[in-house]
Amino acid sequence: MEFGNSKAHKYNAVIQERIQTALDWLDARSTDELLAEPISNKEIAEGVELRFQSYDTREYETMNYETHREHIDIHYMIKGAEWVRWADAGTADPVSEYDPEVEIQFFGHPKTPHGKALLTDRHYAIFYPADLHAAHGMVDGKVAHNRKLCVKISTKVN
């Protein structure tokens, strides 16, 4: 399942190939192999970087939304569960300036309805640059520990 705005599919074949490269890499590994990866960053192809994460979920009210201008995010849950939320650009006020070094800008909660999905073991969500998104949300009001990958797909094509 991929949920998104149809405008997001205007990317060229190189970007689509990068997304498929990441998903194929993940499909070729078992959960145990993914859990054995160190908490670090790993480039697997040009324009495809894996960021292995380990963290506790948190309350929605404490979360900011974020966007990236030069990357597509694939949030891939290795083991755990969390709510991920998204909204269209322009539906929330910025709470920070864009930081080109980290390639991120933070926003408050959207003023209009937004989407929400439960991300569980071996499932993913793709967020395009126009998608405000917030992850790490607690499930059933309980803090839990997750192991996840954030795959960064560069939208820059040489």
Salt bridges, closest charged atoms under 4 A:
GLU2 OE2 - HIS9 NE2 3.38
GLU37 OE2 - LYS42 NZ 3.05
GLU49 OE2 - ARG51 NE 3.41
ASP56 OD1 - HIS145 ND1 2.95
GLU66 OE2 - HIS68 NE2 2.99
GLU66 OE2 - HIS133 NE2 3.48
GLU70 OE1 - LYS156 NZ 3.32
ASP73 OD2 - HIS68 NE2 2.95
ASP73 OD2 - HIS75 NE2 3.43
ASP73 OD2 - HIS133 NE2 3.10
ASP73 OD1 - LYS152 NZ 2.76
GLU82 OE2 - LYS148 NZ 2.69
ASP93 OD1 - LYS111 NZ 2.71
GLU103 OE1 - HIS71 ND1 2.86
ASP121 OD2 - LYS79 NZ 3.75
